[in-house]
């Protein structure tokens, strides 16, 4: 069994790279750091989407996530808060034995339509490359890709 909390430590640091998906193309910066005596990981995400015909000014997506361990279940939990008002409470439903892949699923989305579901899959390629895919399903529908990022670590968390 994977020690999901130990494996999640590889997120710590600053990650940057291109984002693509339904909103178009953009650039993303994610920062993960430990908080509250190392019991949680705080992640922030800032994605600058380029202008499109639908959004000629472009736009910025912001979210923050708090990761922690449900010690009774031995399972990572990630609570994500989005600037658009959505809140996801994810559970890690799959983790690679070597910690190189995590799949988080949320069975419901606060402030989304009843029955909306989301999934985020994070795959590490070595220590400094992270690929993230966010999928979304409207009520009664199947999960479909919404955004995809290919990030490189540009800095490590201080002291790590």
Secondary structure as UniProt FT lines:
FT   HELIX           4..8
FT   HELIX           9..11
FT   STRAND          13..21
FT   TURN            22..23
FT   STRAND          24..35
FT   TURN            36..39
FT   STRAND          40..49
FT   TURN            56..57
FT   STRAND          59..70
FT   TURN            71..74
FT   STRAND          75..82
FT   TURN            83..84
FT   STRAND          87..95
FT   TURN            97..98
FT   STRAND          101..106
FT   STRAND          109..110
FT   TURN            114..115
FT   STRAND          117..124
FT   STRAND          129..137
FT   TURN            139..140
FT   STRAND          144..155
FT   TURN            158..159
//
